[in-house]
Each structure stands twice: as structure tokens, then as C-alpha cells.
Amino acid sequence: MSDRRRAIASLPRRVVGTAAVGVLAVAAVIAGVLAASASGTSGSSPARAFGLPAAGSAPAGWHRATLAGGAAVLAYPPVMQLVSSDRGAASAAQLSSSGEYLLYLNATPKQGDESLRNWPQFRLGHLTDDDASSAHELATISGVRFLGGTGTCVKDDYVTKVGAHHFTEIACFVQGRTSASVIVAAAPTASWASVSGLLGRAIAGYVVR
Amino acid sequence: MSHTLTRSLAGLALLAALAAGCSSSSSPAKPSTPPSHSVTAPAHNSIPQNNGGDHDGDNNGGPSDGDGNL
């Protein structure tokens, strides 16, 4: 057999080898794409898209308030302090020298018919039924991962009936293994952009049981 | 000839990888919804304002808390 004929005879084996390498490369790329896609639906990435950091322990130096029965733990930064709230709930705020709310956090055990499914509608309806003359939904997200549970969050802004104060908030209904509760993070709409990161960190550090 | 075939296979592999990437990224989870609606206050109020009801800050012009009833 001549060299030329031997080269031709050996060609399919080389082609097969090259094709195998190509298939493996494609498989690796596809696996990588699928892995990236899977992580994008894990809960933390949608939360980031909503403006919330991934769930994680509150920074060192933050204070903590535990709901009655240990249902949840609200972490709040040192610039805030506990303020009065409903029995069984916890609220922290930073107030201006004139008593205006600059930052506000609240955690309250589930009290009514709120659920992961109906939370955005429930919250906006409750706002206008209770405290606000108008409320406007900005965004909603479900499947948010919390430390110990899963939540549905709504971002909205509203105007209070008293004083016509304009607030923006992120309010989340969070279902833990044994309890459900609500965390609210709010600030005057005019300063929301500058404080939403801090409030988002408090939401990310919310622990439920 | 073998070089031509090899290049063709590499090209096909690249196209397959790109197609896989595009199909994966074309349907991401939609994390948020655009503004959908506004709600205005109903005719009745469940909690009296101006320091009424449970005397929360949210009944006095402060931010609303997370209660489901009051």
C-alpha cells in the first residue's frame, strides 16, 4: 500500500477523533450554559434584579430584634433604633431632628389572609385601606430566598393620609418552616435611591423560622 | 481534505454552542413586573387616622407597618 493510500485509509480515524473532540467541546459549552441558566432561577439572582442583595447574615455591628416566639429576627443598622409598634411586632427607625422618618423597618407576624400568592394585591389594598390615600405598585417578585424561608415582595410608593408624606417601600411576605411574617423597609421617596441599599441589606438579613 | 472537514466540524460545533446559548438566554426567569396598577383609598378606613386606632406611627403619617389587620 502506498503512502498516499495509507493516508487516505487513516483519514476516517482522524476525522472521528476530531469530531469527538468537537462534540465534547459543544457538550461542555452546553453544560456551562445550562448551569448558568439554572443558577439564574435560584432565587438570589431575581432578588438582585429586584434591587435586593442575596440573603445573608446582617453585617457585624447591626442590632437585632426578635419577634414574639422567635418567629423571625429583624436586623437593623446602628443608625436606627427601636420605635413603638404593634404588640408582637418590631419596628426600627431613624428619625430626623424634627421627627420625620428617614429610615423605617418593621417585622410583623402574619395576621390576616396574606400569603405568598396574594401578597402584592394584599399589601396595596391594605395600604389604601389603612394608611395611604394612594398607593402605586412599582414591581413584584416571588420566590425570593430568605434565611430560613421564601418570600414574595412588592415594591411600591404611597402617600399617607396624614401629612401627605410620600414613601417608597419594599414589603415582603416571608414563609418560614413554622411561621410566616412580613418585613417592611421604607423611606421617603425623595431619598429612596440613596438609602435603598441599606434597607435592602436589612431585608437580605431577615431570618425566619 | 481533512483540514476542510475538520474546519467544517469545528464550525458546526461552534454554531451548536451558540444556538444552545441563545436558546438558554432567550427565556430567563422574569423577576419583576412593570408597574401594573394604582390603588386609591376606598370610602372607609379600617383604622382611624390622626393618632387613632392602635396609635401606630403609620396612623400618624409615618410609614406603614406590616400588619394584616390593623
Interface residues (C-beta under 8 A of the other chain):
Chain A: L11 R14 V15 T18 A19 G22 V23 A25 V26 V29 I30 V33 L34 A36 S37 G40 T41 S45 P46 A47 A49 F50 V83 S84 S85 D86 A89 S91 A93 Y101 Y104 N106 A107 T108 K110 Q111 G112 D113 E114 F122 L124 G125 H126 L127 T128 D129 D130 D131 A132 S133 S134 A135 H136 E137 L138 A139 T140 I141 Y158 T160 K161 V162 G163 A164 H165 F167 E169 A171 S181 V182 I183 V184 A186 A187
Chain B: M1 S2 L5 T6 L9 A10 L12 A13 A16 A17 A20 G21 S24 S25 P28 A29 P31 S32 T33 P34 P35 S36 H37 S38 V39 T40 A41 P42 H44 N45 S46 I47 Q49 N50 D54 H55 D56 G57 D58 N59 N60 G61 G62 P63 S64 D65 G66 D67 G68 N69 L70
